[in-house]
C-alpha cells in the first residue's frame, strides 16, 4: 500500500471507529438478562406496539399519496418541477423540532386549522393521530425521492409500446411501469419506514410523550433514561436490530438490481 493510501486508510479508519464505537459499546455493555429485564418494562411493550401501529399507518399513507406525486414529479419538467421537488425534500433538511413547532402552530387550538377540526370532534395535538401525522411528514420525502428516481429511470418507449399494443393508460402503469419501478418503491418504503420508526423531535413537540398514546420507541428511550437504564438500552437495541435488518435487506435488493 502506497503512503497516500495508508494515510487515507488511517483517516478513514478513524471515522469508521467513531461511527461504530457508540453502537459497539451499546451492544457489548448489554447482557441477555438486562435486555430481558428492560423489555419487560411497561414502557417497552406499550411503545413497541404504538410504534408498530403508527409507523405502518403512516407508511400506507405515504405510499398511497406519494406514488402519484412521484409519478407526477418524474414526468414534470421545468422550473416548477424543480421547486416542487425542493418543497418535497424540505423536511429532510429541516430540524425535526421546526416541523413539530410548525405542526403545533398549524393544528393547535389557536392555529388556522385547529378550531375547524375541533368543531367536527377532531383534536390532533397530543393524540395518536398527531404521531401518525408527524411520522408521515418526516418520512414522506424518502419514499417520494426514491420513487421519483425509479420512475424516471424507466424507458418511456416501453410504456409507449404497451399503449400501442392496446393497453390502457392504467393498464400500462400497472403492468409495465409499476413492476419496473418496484425495486425503487420498495427501497423508498423501507427508508421511509425506518425514518418514521426513529422519529423523535417533531413527535415530541406535536404529540408529546404520553405512555400508551403518543410515546413511541425513541420517546420511550428518552423517558426510560430517567428511571430504568436497562429499559432504555433494551429499546435502543431493538431499534438498532431493526435498522441493521433493513440495511441488509436494502443491500440485498440493490445487489439483485445490479447487472
C-alpha positions as CSV (number, residue, x, y, z in Angstrom):
1,X,0.0,0.0,0.0
2,X,1.4,3.4,-1.0
3,X,1.9,6.1,1.6
4,X,-1.1,8.2,0.3
5,X,-3.3,5.1,0.5
6,X,-2.1,4.3,4.0
7,X,-2.8,7.9,5.1
8,X,-6.3,7.7,3.6
9,X,-6.9,4.3,5.2
10,X,-5.8,5.7,8.6
11,X,-8.2,8.7,8.4
12,X,-11.0,6.5,7.1
13,X,-10.4,4.0,9.9
14,X,-10.6,6.8,12.4
15,X,-14.0,7.9,11.1
16,X,-15.2,4.3,10.9
17,X,-14.2,3.8,14.6
18,X,-16.2,7.0,15.5
19,X,-19.2,5.6,13.7
20,X,-19.1,2.1,15.2
21,X,-17.8,2.8,18.7
22,X,-21.0,4.0,20.3
23,X,-23.1,1.1,18.7
24,X,-20.4,-1.4,19.8
25,X,-20.5,0.0,23.3
26,X,-24.3,-0.3,23.4
27,X,-24.1,-3.9,22.3
28,X,-21.2,-5.0,24.4
29,X,-22.4,-3.4,27.7
30,X,-25.7,-5.3,27.4
31,X,-26.4,-8.7,28.9
32,X,-29.2,-11.0,28.0
33,X,-30.6,-10.7,31.5
34,X,-30.5,-6.9,31.3
35,X,-32.2,-6.9,27.9
36,X,-35.0,-9.2,29.1
37,X,-35.5,-7.1,32.2
38,X,-35.6,-4.0,30.1
39,X,-38.1,-5.4,27.6
40,X,-40.3,-6.4,30.4
41,X,-40.7,-2.8,31.5
42,X,-44.2,-1.5,30.8
43,X,-42.8,1.4,28.7
44,X,-41.1,-1.0,26.2
45,X,-44.2,-3.1,25.4
46,X,-46.5,-0.1,25.0
47,X,-44.0,1.9,22.9
48,X,-43.3,-1.1,20.7
49,X,-47.0,-1.7,19.9
50,X,-47.7,2.0,19.4
51,X,-44.7,2.4,17.1
52,X,-45.7,-0.6,15.0
53,X,-49.2,0.7,14.5
54,X,-48.4,4.3,13.8
55,X,-45.4,3.7,11.5
56,X,-47.3,1.2,9.4
57,X,-50.2,3.5,9.1
58,X,-48.0,6.5,8.2
59,X,-46.2,4.3,5.6
60,X,-49.5,3.3,4.0
61,X,-50.5,6.9,3.7
62,X,-47.1,7.9,2.2
63,X,-47.3,5.0,-0.4
64,X,-50.9,5.9,-1.3
65,X,-50.3,9.6,-1.7
66,X,-46.6,9.6,-2.5
67,X,-46.7,7.2,-5.5
68,X,-48.9,9.5,-7.6
69,X,-46.8,12.5,-6.5
70,X,-43.6,10.8,-7.5
71,X,-45.1,9.8,-10.9
72,X,-46.1,13.4,-11.5
73,X,-42.6,14.7,-10.5
74,X,-40.9,12.1,-12.7
75,X,-42.8,13.4,-15.7
76,X,-42.8,17.1,-14.9
77,X,-40.2,19.4,-16.4
78,X,-39.1,23.0,-15.9
79,X,-38.7,25.3,-13.0
80,X,-42.0,24.4,-11.4
81,X,-40.9,20.8,-11.2
82,X,-37.6,21.8,-9.5
83,X,-39.4,23.9,-7.0
84,X,-41.8,21.1,-6.2
85,X,-39.0,18.7,-5.7
86,X,-37.3,21.1,-3.3
87,X,-40.5,21.5,-1.4
88,X,-41.0,17.8,-1.1
89,X,-37.4,17.3,0.2
90,X,-37.6,20.3,2.6
91,X,-38.5,18.1,5.7
92,X,-35.2,16.2,5.2
93,X,-33.1,19.2,5.9
94,X,-35.3,21.0,8.4
95,X,-34.7,20.2,12.1
96,X,-37.5,17.9,13.4
97,X,-38.2,20.5,16.2
98,X,-39.0,23.0,13.5
99,X,-41.5,20.6,11.9
100,X,-43.0,19.8,15.3
101,X,-43.5,23.5,16.1
102,X,-45.0,24.1,12.7
103,X,-47.5,21.3,13.1
104,X,-48.4,22.6,16.6
105,X,-48.9,26.1,15.3
106,X,-51.0,24.9,12.3
107,X,-53.2,22.4,14.0
108,X,-53.2,23.7,17.6
109,X,-56.3,25.3,19.2
110,X,-55.1,28.7,18.1
111,X,-53.9,27.7,14.7
112,X,-55.7,28.2,11.4
113,X,-56.9,24.6,11.2
114,X,-57.3,23.6,14.8
115,X,-60.7,25.2,15.5
116,X,-62.2,23.8,12.3
117,X,-61.0,20.3,13.2
118,X,-62.3,20.6,16.8
119,X,-65.7,21.7,15.5
120,X,-66.1,18.2,14.0
121,X,-64.6,16.5,17.0
122,X,-61.0,16.1,15.9
123,X,-58.3,17.3,18.3
124,X,-54.9,16.5,16.7
125,X,-52.3,17.8,19.2
126,X,-51.1,15.2,21.8
127,X,-53.0,12.4,20.2
128,X,-52.1,9.2,18.4
129,X,-53.2,10.8,15.2
130,X,-50.6,13.5,15.8
131,X,-47.9,10.8,16.0
132,X,-49.0,9.5,12.6
133,X,-49.1,12.9,11.0
134,X,-45.6,13.8,12.3
135,X,-44.2,10.5,11.1
136,X,-45.9,10.9,7.7
137,X,-44.4,14.3,7.1
138,X,-40.8,13.4,8.1
139,X,-40.7,10.1,6.2
140,X,-42.6,11.0,3.0
141,X,-39.6,12.7,1.3
142,X,-37.6,9.5,1.5
143,X,-40.2,7.5,-0.3
144,X,-41.1,10.1,-2.9
145,X,-37.5,10.8,-3.8
146,X,-36.7,7.1,-4.3
147,X,-39.9,6.5,-6.2
148,X,-39.3,9.5,-8.4
149,X,-35.8,8.4,-9.3
150,X,-37.0,4.8,-10.1
151,X,-39.9,6.1,-12.2
152,X,-37.6,8.4,-14.2
153,X,-35.3,5.6,-15.0
154,X,-37.9,3.7,-16.9
155,X,-37.6,3.9,-20.7
156,X,-40.8,5.7,-21.9
157,X,-40.7,3.7,-25.1
158,X,-41.6,0.6,-23.1
159,X,-44.8,2.3,-21.9
160,X,-45.5,3.6,-25.4
161,X,-45.2,0.0,-26.8
162,X,-47.6,-1.2,-24.3
163,X,-50.1,1.5,-25.3
164,X,-49.7,0.7,-29.0
165,X,-50.5,-2.9,-28.2
166,X,-53.8,-1.9,-26.7
167,X,-53.1,-1.4,-23.1
168,X,-54.9,1.5,-21.4
169,X,-53.1,4.2,-19.5
170,X,-53.9,2.5,-16.3
171,X,-53.1,-1.0,-17.6
172,X,-49.7,0.2,-18.9
173,X,-48.9,1.7,-15.5
174,X,-49.9,-1.5,-13.6
175,X,-48.3,-4.0,-16.0
176,X,-45.2,-2.1,-17.2
177,X,-44.3,1.0,-15.1
178,X,-45.1,-0.4,-11.6
179,X,-43.2,-3.7,-12.0
180,X,-40.2,-1.9,-13.4
181,X,-40.2,0.7,-10.6
182,X,-41.0,-1.8,-7.8
183,X,-37.3,-2.2,-6.5
184,X,-37.1,1.6,-6.1
185,X,-40.5,1.8,-4.5
186,X,-39.6,-1.0,-2.0
187,X,-36.3,0.8,-1.2
188,X,-38.1,4.1,-0.6
189,X,-40.7,2.4,1.5
190,X,-38.1,0.7,3.7
191,X,-36.2,4.0,4.1
192,X,-39.4,5.9,4.9
193,X,-40.5,3.3,7.5
194,X,-37.1,3.4,9.2
195,X,-37.3,7.2,9.3
196,X,-40.8,7.0,10.8
197,X,-39.6,4.5,13.4
198,X,-36.8,6.7,14.5
199,X,-38.8,10.0,14.6
200,X,-38.4,11.9,17.8
201,X,-38.3,15.7,17.7
202,X,-41.5,16.5,15.7
203,X,-43.4,13.9,17.6
204,X,-42.3,15.2,21.0
205,X,-43.4,18.8,20.2
206,X,-46.6,18.0,18.4
207,X,-47.8,14.8,20.2
208,X,-46.0,14.8,23.5
209,X,-44.8,11.7,25.2
210,X,-47.9,10.0,26.8
211,X,-47.3,6.3,27.5
212,X,-49.6,4.1,25.5
213,X,-50.9,7.0,23.5
214,X,-48.1,9.0,21.9
215,X,-44.9,7.6,23.4
216,X,-43.1,5.8,20.5
217,X,-39.9,3.8,20.9
218,X,-37.5,6.8,20.6
219,X,-39.6,8.7,23.2
220,X,-39.6,5.7,25.4
221,X,-35.8,5.6,25.4
222,X,-35.8,9.3,26.5
223,X,-38.4,8.6,29.2
224,X,-36.7,5.4,30.5
225,X,-33.4,7.1,30.9
226,X,-34.8,8.9,34.0
227,X,-35.8,5.7,35.8
228,X,-34.6,2.5,34.1
229,X,-31.4,2.4,32.0
230,X,-31.9,-1.3,31.2
231,X,-35.2,-0.5,29.6
232,X,-33.7,2.4,27.6
233,X,-30.8,0.1,26.5
234,X,-33.2,-2.7,25.5
235,X,-35.4,-0.4,23.4
236,X,-32.3,1.1,21.8
237,X,-31.1,-2.4,20.9
238,X,-34.4,-3.2,19.3
239,X,-34.1,-0.1,17.1
240,X,-30.5,-1.0,16.2
241,X,-31.6,-4.5,15.3
242,X,-34.4,-3.2,13.1
243,X,-32.1,-0.8,11.4
244,X,-29.5,-3.5,10.7
245,X,-32.1,-5.8,9.2
246,X,-33.4,-3.0,7.0
247,X,-29.9,-2.1,5.7
248,X,-29.2,-5.8,5.0
249,X,-32.4,-6.1,3.0
250,X,-31.8,-2.9,1.1
251,X,-28.3,-4.1,0.1
252,X,-29.7,-7.5,-1.0
253,X,-32.3,-5.7,-3.1
254,X,-29.6,-3.4,-4.6
255,X,-27.5,-6.5,-5.4
256,X,-30.4,-8.0,-7.3
257,X,-30.9,-4.9,-9.3
258,X,-27.3,-4.7,-10.3
259,X,-26.5,-6.2,-13.7
